[in-house]
Every structure is written in structure tokens, then in C-alpha cells.
Amino acid sequence: MKNMNRFFCRACLFGVLFFLGGCLENYGTIRVASGKWGTTIKEIEENWQEYDIYYAGLSYKSPSAIMFDPKRDGRRLIGVKWMPVTDRSVTVDIIEWLDSYVNYPPTLWKILGPEGKFFGYIYTSAMEQVVIERIDPNTLKIENIPLPPIDYGGGIGRQG
């Protein structure tokens, strides 16, 4: 009886781990943009034409994140409710707004697929809210980040 319980517990644990492993292989991750594919937000801003750019948030004057998808890498980032940015001045405005959230300083993150393949960058302080799902081997879907961190309370932002 004791061996049967031990066997049953091990079988259940193996089943749970197998199920979780299968689920996790469909999700991407973010890591600080350093090392391989390391860059700065200023370098990306200066080379903005090399990216398809999208922002999340209430408007470009109240953003929660900005995402940079390299144009020539054969991979795509699809944002749920993310709005495209086609002008450098809007890109600069969004970055300045994100930088103005003094209590919630943003970080530049690299977006990696389930196998660790590089897909692009996201600049945000709302890292806990970034959900990345694999659609196919060359496409990731990034869920919406609806509110900038300042709207969750506590911070002071740029007025205007």
C-alpha cells in the first residue's frame, strides 16, 4: 500500500510537470537588453526606421509600453490592441512619457521566443504585465498593456 501511494504521487507529479512543460513551450520571455542583442533605448530611437514600432496604453501621451520589431529579421511581433507608430517625433514623445514616470522607471527588454530566438524589444516598467504567446515559429503575440504604471497610483508624471 505504501509503495502504491508513492507510485501514485510520483505519477501525478510527472503528469503535472509534463503538462506544465507543454504549456510553457508556447510562451516567450523578456530579458534585460544586454549581452547578445544588447542595445540602449537611445540607439533604437536613433535607428527607429529599422523597426516596426507599436505602443500600448491609452494614447501616445499616456503610454504603458513601446515595442520595436526589427523589419528585416523574418520574424513578427503582433500586438493585441497595440497602435502603430510611423513618425520619429511620436516615438520620441512616447519614450519621453515613459521616462517621465519617476516612480516607475522603464527598462529596455529584449523579447525572446520559447526557444530563445530574438524577436525585438519592449520599453516598459510594467514587466509583470507582458504576456508573450507563440503563434507560429516566426510570430509572437504580445498582449495589451492597457494602463501606464502611473495610473495604478503613487507616481507623478509629466504634465501636458
Legacy VTK file of the C-alpha trace (Angstrom):
# vtk DataFile Version 3.0
C-alpha trace
ASCII
DATASET POLYDATA
POINTS 160 float
0.000 0.000 0.000
2.832 2.384 0.895
4.585 1.676 -2.423
1.308 2.201 -4.274
0.870 5.682 -2.726
4.465 6.599 -3.541
3.985 5.397 -7.139
0.713 7.344 -7.457
2.314 10.549 -6.111
5.255 10.244 -8.495
2.936 9.580 -11.432
0.839 12.655 -10.572
3.928 14.834 -10.171
5.319 13.630 -13.502
1.943 14.313 -15.176
1.777 17.858 -13.786
5.358 18.615 -14.823
4.751 17.181 -18.290
1.571 19.286 -18.674
3.261 22.487 -17.463
6.260 21.879 -19.700
3.965 21.589 -22.705
2.171 24.810 -21.808
5.336 26.782 -21.155
6.880 25.968 -24.516
4.260 28.179 -26.172
5.262 31.345 -24.332
8.095 33.794 -24.860
10.030 35.761 -22.277
11.631 39.144 -21.765
15.166 39.705 -20.540
17.106 42.906 -19.926
18.582 44.072 -23.253
22.222 43.296 -22.536
24.760 40.807 -23.833
23.705 39.358 -27.160
21.212 41.792 -28.756
22.166 44.361 -26.141
21.448 47.984 -27.018
20.066 51.169 -25.471
16.791 52.977 -25.984
18.756 55.915 -27.467
20.338 53.658 -30.118
16.921 52.283 -31.041
15.462 55.809 -31.143
18.250 56.942 -33.485
17.662 53.937 -35.784
13.874 53.975 -35.495
13.350 53.373 -39.230
14.821 49.870 -38.896
11.821 48.813 -36.764
8.081 48.408 -36.957
7.081 50.324 -33.838
3.941 49.950 -31.711
2.784 51.399 -28.417
0.334 50.192 -25.785
-1.650 52.431 -23.485
-4.484 54.920 -23.514
-2.837 57.180 -26.106
0.658 58.083 -27.222
0.603 60.747 -24.470
-0.299 58.137 -21.871
1.659 55.038 -22.929
2.358 51.916 -20.933
4.974 50.474 -23.319
6.607 50.826 -26.722
7.623 47.802 -28.790
10.257 47.577 -31.545
10.041 44.779 -34.133
13.129 44.607 -36.413
11.928 44.866 -40.032
14.483 42.611 -41.721
14.686 39.575 -39.441
11.875 37.448 -40.916
10.028 37.368 -37.592
6.907 39.233 -36.492
5.541 40.671 -33.286
1.773 41.061 -33.233
0.372 43.317 -30.548
-3.179 42.896 -29.267
-4.585 46.465 -29.269
-1.096 47.927 -29.818
-1.104 51.002 -32.058
1.447 51.516 -34.858
3.920 54.396 -34.735
5.183 55.719 -38.082
6.756 59.025 -37.088
10.022 59.668 -35.255
8.564 62.568 -33.250
5.806 60.308 -31.875
8.426 57.674 -30.998
10.429 60.305 -29.107
7.272 61.576 -27.337
6.350 58.070 -26.186
9.847 57.409 -24.860
9.833 60.770 -23.034
6.444 59.998 -21.485
7.653 56.589 -20.321
10.810 58.186 -18.882
8.678 60.731 -17.002
7.156 58.070 -14.740
9.721 58.768 -11.998
8.362 56.185 -9.549
8.183 53.562 -12.315
11.339 53.912 -14.428
11.147 51.887 -17.648
13.648 49.273 -18.753
14.573 48.141 -22.251
13.824 44.414 -22.539
14.654 42.028 -25.357
11.772 39.798 -26.429
12.695 36.141 -26.844
10.639 33.292 -28.255
10.199 29.944 -26.496
13.471 28.598 -27.937
15.376 31.772 -27.022
15.180 33.305 -30.528
15.370 37.102 -30.551
12.209 38.881 -31.803
12.566 42.537 -30.773
12.480 44.979 -27.876
9.942 46.393 -25.452
10.496 49.505 -23.312
8.269 49.494 -20.242
8.143 49.455 -16.472
5.139 47.112 -16.488
7.194 43.940 -16.956
4.806 41.819 -14.867
2.056 42.530 -17.388
3.948 41.438 -20.506
2.401 38.207 -21.809
4.037 36.726 -24.919
2.444 33.808 -26.761
3.867 31.935 -29.743
1.546 31.887 -32.766
3.998 30.051 -35.037
7.803 29.656 -35.088
8.273 33.178 -36.521
5.376 35.037 -34.878
4.786 36.094 -31.285
1.647 37.767 -29.939
2.096 40.399 -27.221
-0.984 41.022 -25.096
-2.193 44.554 -24.428
-0.827 46.566 -21.506
-3.771 48.952 -21.127
-2.673 51.371 -18.419
0.586 53.167 -17.831
2.025 52.469 -14.364
1.233 55.994 -13.210
-2.495 55.138 -13.481
-2.093 52.390 -10.906
-1.370 55.099 -8.373
1.513 56.550 -6.474
3.565 58.218 -9.196
3.834 61.693 -10.597
4.167 62.124 -14.312
4.791 64.736 -16.917
2.008 67.290 -17.155
0.659 68.321 -20.512
LINES 1 161
160 0 1 2 3 4 5 6 7 8 9 10 11 12 13 14 15 16 17 18 19 20 21 22 23 24 25 26 27 28 29 30 31 32 33 34 35 36 37 38 39 40 41 42 43 44 45 46 47 48 49 50 51 52 53 54 55 56 57 58 59 60 61 62 63 64 65 66 67 68 69 70 71 72 73 74 75 76 77 78 79 80 81 82 83 84 85 86 87 88 89 90 91 92 93 94 95 96 97 98 99 100 101 102 103 104 105 106 107 108 109 110 111 112 113 114 115 116 117 118 119 120 121 122 123 124 125 126 127 128 129 130 131 132 133 134 135 136 137 138 139 140 141 142 143 144 145 146 147 148 149 150 151 152 153 154 155 156 157 158 159
